[in-house]
Amino acid sequence: MDRCKLEKNGSNFNDWDAQLRLAAEGDDKLQYLTAAPPATLNARSSTAARETYETYQKQSAAVKNIMIFSMESDLERSAIKLSTAYEIYARLVIMFSQAPRIIHYEAASQFFSLNIKEGQKVSPHVLKMIKHVETLKLQGVEIPEQLVIDRVLHSLSRIKGYVQFRVNYNMQNLKTDLHELHKVLVQAERDMRLNASTSKDVLNINAKSKGKFKKSANKGKKPTPYKVKGKAIENSSPKPKKGATSDDKCHYCNGMGH
């Protein structure tokens, strides 16, 4: 939370809110942000009610301190005046957040329409889709994991190599979660780039070899005679030397007898 301080204009509220919720949920304290505090104690309150109230106040104060610590000074001063983490959070949501329906719509729209672009790396693309899934989860929308994986694989269909990856994935009936799929796709991307680089090198070698063979094919041809005043005169170039024997080594491939 120290690395994601809430700015006074609330421009980074969505990111700050996501970090706060993840931190609170991981420490089993999300209820102190979203659930209203218990009723105030009175003379007739039971022992159990008093224990519940005291526990709530103690845990809420811990969450409140974390929230205040992760705000810029102008927001800190106004937050300190409020008694519970729930009150602070409710105030900030009213001030800065988008309506939950808008957040839900934008995350769902991006998740179901996003497709990888030519030349784009697969890791940032998949991480962006995971972010949309997590945003929907925070809004109470749980997409079945298999549907998420199918959508991620479909979003890669514009790249030929990933189409074959999807076929192999489905044919082998692989079972991975979303983060494991991300890891496998990153490795597949490396393999595809390595194969493309190797194919390019082979083509270059073949092109060079073809040129050498073509050039060597012209060697050993008889010089073309030319005529002066009706007489054929042989070119004065030296006669070609005797050809190689079966015991000679080839200068090109080092084989014998070529």
Secondary structure as the mmCIF struct_conf table of DSSP 4:
data_model
#
loop_
_struct_conf.conf_type_id
_struct_conf.id
_struct_conf.beg_label_comp_id
_struct_conf.beg_label_asym_id
_struct_conf.beg_label_seq_id
_struct_conf.end_label_comp_id
_struct_conf.end_label_asym_id
_struct_conf.end_label_seq_id
TURN_TY1_P TURN_TY1_P1 ASP A 2 ARG A 3
BEND BEND1 CYS A 4 CYS A 4
HELX_LH_PP_P HELX_LH_PP_P1 LYS A 5 LYS A 5
STRN STRN1 LEU A 6 LEU A 6
HELX_LH_PP_P HELX_LH_PP_P2 GLU A 7 GLU A 7
TURN_TY1_P TURN_TY1_P2 LYS A 8 ASN A 9
TURN_TY1_P TURN_TY1_P3 SER A 11 ASN A 12
HELX_RH_AL_P HELX_RH_AL_P1 PHE A 13 GLY A 26
TURN_TY1_P TURN_TY1_P4 ASP A 27 ASP A 28
TURN_TY1_P TURN_TY1_P5 LEU A 30 LEU A 30
HELX_RH_AL_P HELX_RH_AL_P2 GLN A 31 THR A 34
BEND BEND2 ALA A 35 ALA A 35
HELX_LH_PP_P HELX_LH_PP_P3 ALA A 36 LEU A 41
TURN_TY1_P TURN_TY1_P6 ALA A 43 ARG A 44
HELX_RH_AL_P HELX_RH_AL_P3 THR A 47 PHE A 69
TURN_TY1_P TURN_TY1_P7 SER A 70 SER A 70
STRN STRN2 MET A 71 MET A 71
HELX_RH_AL_P HELX_RH_AL_P4 SER A 73 ILE A 80
TURN_TY1_P TURN_TY1_P8 LYS A 81 LYS A 81
BEND BEND3 LEU A 82 THR A 84
HELX_RH_AL_P HELX_RH_AL_P5 ALA A 85 PHE A 96
HELX_LH_PP_P HELX_LH_PP_P4 SER A 97 ALA A 99
HELX_RH_AL_P HELX_RH_AL_P6 PRO A 100 SER A 113
HELX_LH_PP_P HELX_LH_PP_P5 ILE A 116 LYS A 117
TURN_TY1_P TURN_TY1_P9 GLU A 118 GLY A 119
HELX_RH_AL_P HELX_RH_AL_P7 VAL A 122 LEU A 138
TURN_TY1_P TURN_TY1_P10 GLN A 139 GLY A 140
HELX_RH_AL_P HELX_RH_AL_P8 GLU A 145 HIS A 154
TURN_TY1_P TURN_TY1_P11 SER A 155 ARG A 158
BEND BEND4 ILE A 159 ILE A 159
HELX_RH_AL_P HELX_RH_AL_P9 LYS A 160 MET A 171
TURN_TY1_P TURN_TY1_P12 GLN A 172 ASN A 173
HELX_RH_AL_P HELX_RH_AL_P10 LEU A 178 SER A 216
TURN_TY1_P TURN_TY1_P13 ALA A 217 GLY A 220
HELX_LH_PP_P HELX_LH_PP_P6 LYS A 221 PRO A 225
STRN STRN3 TYR A 226 VAL A 228
TURN_TY1_P TURN_TY1_P14 LYS A 229 GLY A 230
STRN STRN4 LYS A 231 ILE A 233
BEND BEND5 SER A 237 SER A 237
HELX_LH_PP_P HELX_LH_PP_P7 PRO A 238 ALA A 244
TURN_TY1_P TURN_TY1_P15 SER A 246 ASP A 247
BEND BEND6 ASP A 248 ASP A 248
STRN STRN5 LYS A 249 LYS A 249
HELX_LH_PP_P HELX_LH_PP_P8 CYS A 250 CYS A 250
TURN_TY1_P TURN_TY1_P16 HIS A 251 CYS A 253
STRN STRN6 MET A 256 MET A 256
TURN_TY1_P TURN_TY1_P17 GLY A 257 GLY A 257
#
